[in-house]
Amino acid sequence: MPVNNISSKEWLRKPRILCGLMTGTSLDGVDTAIVKFHTDKNGKHKFSLIAKETYSLPGEINILMNKILSEQSSISDASSLNFILSEIYADCINKLCNSSAFSINDIDAVGMHGQTVWHNPFKSLIGKYRVASTLQLGSVSALSQIINKTVVGDFRSADIALGGLGAPLVPIFDYEFLSDEKESRIILNIGGIANITLLPKNCRKEKVIAFDTGPGNVLINFAANKYFDIKYDKNGNIARSGKRISEFFNFLSRIPFMTKQPPKSTGRELFNHELIAPYLSKYNKYPENILRTLTDFTSWSIAENIRLYAEPKSIIIASGGGTENIFLLEQLKKELGGTKILMSDNFVIPTDAKEAICFAYLAYRTLGGMTSNLPSVTGASHEAKLGVIAFP
């Protein structure tokens, strides 16, 4: 059902079913979720998950995406991928509906994050203009026409235009569904990049703090693929068998971003193969040691930011693909002295679907006329309704 004739007030009057799509920096697939949202009589938002799945990207598309991300491709490739992703997203929605015996006709709208290929929230001078920028591929308009549904996408640009970092955007979801009156919580997501949301007990929305801590899976996955021809180090078993390379670890831990005060955001623009290439060349005879060092660094970087900026007695609620790396979580617990780490599954939020659910929720908010960025998180000058809406 198109929603172009529905007012924001009318949109919120009854439950709405949305599909959320997330393609992250780890390039491990398209997280797809169908979710029902409603607003109760007290104005509190509720959701129930109908179906979820992660669909792998076709091999040739993954190769093309990596070429674009490493700036080894043409603008024509980027333009093609912009439309290819819309086709892939449409396939994912249809496959999830078919596998769950759910009718696509019952979906009210889609929230699409798109694939980030560039994110630079810091202004630079070009001619007479000082601009920051972000770019997520995947055409909102094309997807809307392909599936004949209202689609909301391009969630980051409005915040960037207001002087914000354009990330992270998940904290509004964390605040609405994971904050607690009596308990301070740290919401940790380990995707390609790791980020945390700090929710002190009885937290008010304007007091939420959230930021990227550094790499999540991105460097570990790169090394696993380069040296062992696998997508990821399952359970962290290879890293467990290696030894830390002190020189390499010390170099990584001294990167200024690691201890930079929030708000802060990062991505493949910093944490990429070029950053670590000299050490890969120097220690390439010991690939298990390289994986161990990158895993140790990733756990340390998350822990260090928690030590610097969070309440020490907070419990951690973790999600994202990195939570499947058992060794990484073990190292994180050691770094934090045994701090309690729970999976988001314990709060009815599957670890592998949280971000897809979140972008469905952001679309729900946008179509309901609500703002979704948090200036205390991104540094934007004020709150904004996020996203571009395409109608079929």
N, C-alpha and C positions, 0 to 999 in steps of 0.2 A: 504493500500500500504506500504510494507516495505521500509525503508529509508537507508538500509545498502549500497546501491550503489549510494547514493546521496552525493555529496560533501557539505561542510558547505556553500560555496558560492552559490551553486545551491539551497540549502535548503531555502535561504533567498530571492530568486528571485520571488517567487510567494506566495500567501496566503497559510497558512497551518492550518489544523484543528487538534486540540489536545484535549484530555480528561484529566482533572486534578482530582486527588483523594486525599482527606485529611481525616485522622482519628486523632483527637486531644486527648489531655489529659483528656478532659471531658467525653470521651467515649459515646458521644450522637449520634453517627452514622457516616456514610461515606458520606462526602460532595462530590458530583460528578458534574462536569461541563464540557460541550462541548463548546469549544471556538475557534473562528477563529482569527488568528494573521497574520499580514503582516507588512512589513517594507516599508515605503514610500520613495520617491525619495530623501528626505533629511536625510534618515537614522533613522527617528522617528518610533518607534513601535506603532502599533494600534491594538485594539482588538474589537471583537463584540461577545457577549454571545449568543450562539445558544440555549442551554438548561441547566437546573440545577435542582438538587434535592438532598435531604438528605435522606439516607436510614438507618433505624435503624439496629443495629447489632442484630442477633438472641440472645435470652436470654441466652442460654447455652454458647455462645461465649463470651458474655459480662461477665458472671461469671468467665469463664476461664481466660479472659484478666485481670480481677481484681485480681485473684489469682496470676497471674504472676507478675503483678505490685507491689503487696504487698509481693513478694518473698516467697509465700506460695505454690509454685508449682514446678514441676520437669523440668529438661532440656528437657525431652521428650515432655512435654506439650508445651513448647516454640517452639520446632521444629515443632510440629504439627500445632500450630497456624500460624507459618510462611507460611505454605502452605494453610491452611484454609483461611487466609486473601486474598491470591491470588485468590482463588475460589470466595470469597465474592466480591472482587473488580471486577472480570469478570462479576458476576451477576449484579452488580450495573451499569456497562457500558452497558450491554445488555438491562437492564430494562429502562435506560434513553433513549437509542436509540429507543426502541419500543414505549415508552410513548410519545415521541416527533416526531414520524414518521421520524426519521433520520437514515440513513443507516450507520451501523458500518463500512462498506466498505470504507466510505468516511473519516474516521479518519486516519490521518497520523501517529500519535504517542500518547503515554500516558505518563503523568507525575505523578508518584506515590510517595507520601511522606512516606507511611507506618505508622505503629503504634509504637511510641516511647515507649520502655519499660525500657530503661536505658539511662541516659545522664549525663556523668561526664566529663566536659571539662577541669578539673584540674588534672594535672599530679600527679601520685603516683608511687612509686618505687616498681616494681615487679621483683625480681631477679636483673639482671643488667639493666633492661629497665625501663625508666620513661615514662609512657604512660597516655594519656587521652583517653576517649572512648565514643562512642555513639552507640545505637543499635535500629534500626527500623525494626520491623517484617513485613513480606510480601515479598515473593520471587519475585524479578524483573524478573528473568529468567522464573519462572513458569508462571507468568501472561502473559509474552510475548508469550509463547507457547500455553496457553489456548485460547487466543483471536487472535492469529496470527498477532500481531502488535508489532512494536518497542516500547519498554518501557524504560523510564529513571527513576531511583530511587536511593536510598542511597545518597541523596544530601548533607548530613552533614559531611560525613567522610573526604572529601578532606580538608575542612576548619579546622577540628580538627587536621589533620596531619600537617597542616601549623601553628599550635600553636594558632588557633582561638577557639572561643567558639562553633562553629558549629551552632550558632543561635544568633539572629533571621535571617532568610533567606528572609523574605518578603520585607525588605527595598528596594531591587533593583526594585521590582514591584512598591512600593510606590513612589520611585524617578521617575521612568519612566512615571507613569500615574497620580500622584497626586501632584507633586511639582508645584509651581507657581512662576512666575517672580516677582509678586507684593505683595504677601501675605505669611506670615510665617504660617506654618501648623504643627499640631501635629496629626499624624495618629495613632489612638488607636484601638487595637484589643483586645477584651475581649473574649478569649476562655477559656480553662481550666486554662491556665496561661495568664496573661495580659501583653501586650508589647506595646511600643510606638516607633514611628519613628519621629524624629525631622527634619523638612524640612524648614530651614530659607528661606525667599524670595530670589529668584534668586540663589538657592543653587546649588553648584557643587557636582558631585557624591562623590568625595573624602571627602566632608565635612558632609556627612550624618551621623547622630548619631541615633542609635536605640538600645533598650535593653528591657529585661523583667523587669517589675515593681514588680512582685509578683503574688499571686493567682488571677485568674479571677473567673471562675465558680467552680473550683475544690473543695474547702472546703465547699462552700455553697451547692453544689449538694450532697456532701457526707453527710452532716447533714440532708438535706431534705430527702434523701433516708433512712438514719438510723432511724430518729424519726417519719417520716410521710409516709414512704413507697411510696414516689413519686420521679420521676427522677430529678425534679428541683422545686424551689419555684416560681410558676407562677406569673409573674409581681412583685415578691418580696412581695406578700401579707402577708405571714406568718411573715417575718422579720419586716414588717411595724407594725404588732401588738405587737411586743416584745419590750424589753428595753435592752439597751447596758449593758453588764457586764463589769464594769470598769477594774477589775483585769485581766480578760481574754483579753480585748482589749489592755491593757498596755503591757502584755506579748508579744502579737503578734507584736505590733508596735516597740518593742525593738529588734526584730530579726535583726542581723547585715546586712543581705542582703537588708533590706528595704532602707537604706540610703547609701549603698555601691555605689561608683562611677562607672559608666559604663566604658568599656564594661562589661556586666554581663548577665548571663543567669541562669535560674532555671527550676524546674519541680517538679514532684511528689517525687523526691529524698529528697526534703526539705519539700514541702507543702503537707503533707499526714496526715492520721488519727493518726499516732503515735505522730506527733507534738502536736496535740490538745487533745489527749486522756485524760490527767489528768484533764483538764477543762471540758470535756464532762462528766466525772465521777462525778465531783464535782457539776455540775449544770444541771444534766440530768432531774431534775424535771421541768425545765423551758426551753423546747426545742425551743420555739419561741424566747426566749432571746438569746439562742445560735446562732440561725439563724440571728437575728438582729446584734449581735456582729460581726459575720463573714462577713455580708454584709457591715457593717460600716467600718470594717478593710479593706476590699477589695477596697472600694471607697477611703478610706484615703490613702492606699498604692499607688494607681494610682496617686492621686492628689499630694501626697508628692513628688513623683519623678518628676512630672511636675513642681512643685514649685522649686525644687532643680536644675533641669537641662534644662528646656525649656524656651523659650521666653514667658513672661507672657501674651502678647497680641496676641499670636497665636490662630487661631481657631482650634477646635478639630474635626476631621473626624473619626467617630467611626464605627466599624464593629464587627462581631462575635456574637456568641449565647448570650453572656452576655448583649447585647444591648436590648434584649427582657425583661430584668429585669428592669421594670420601676422604682421601688424603688431604685435600685442600681444607676441608672443614676441620679435620683433626689438627692441622697446623694452626688454623685460626683459633681454635679452642685453647691450644697451648699458649698462643700469643696473648690471649685475653685472660689467662689464669683460670680457665674452667668456667667462664661465663656461660649461662644457660642459653643454648641456641635451640629454638623450636622451628619446625617447618611451617610454612603458611598453610599447609594442608590441615593442620590442627585448628585452623580458623575458617575452614570451608573455602579456602582459596588455593586451588591446586598450584604447586610450585612452577609447573611448566605452562601455566595458562594465565598467570596473574596479569602480565602486561597486555595480553589480548583482551582480557576482561576490562582492564583499565581503559583501553582506547575505545571500547564499546561504551564505557561509562562517560568518557569525555564527550563522545558524540551525543549521548543522552542529555548531558548538561547543556551542550551548545544548542541543541534543538529545543531545549526547555528555557532558553534565554538566560542561562546562568554563566557566570565567569568560572574559569578553571585554573588559571595560573595563580601562584602564590608569590607576591612580591618579596616576602621574607625569604623565599627560596631562590628565586631567579634574579632578584635585584631590579625587576621592572618597576617603572614609575607608578603603575597602578594595575588593578585587576582588569582582566579583559576576557571577553567571549572568544574562545579559541577556535580556529579552523575555518576552512572554506567549505561551503555547502553546495553540492551539485545535485540538481533534481533531474529525474529521468524525463 
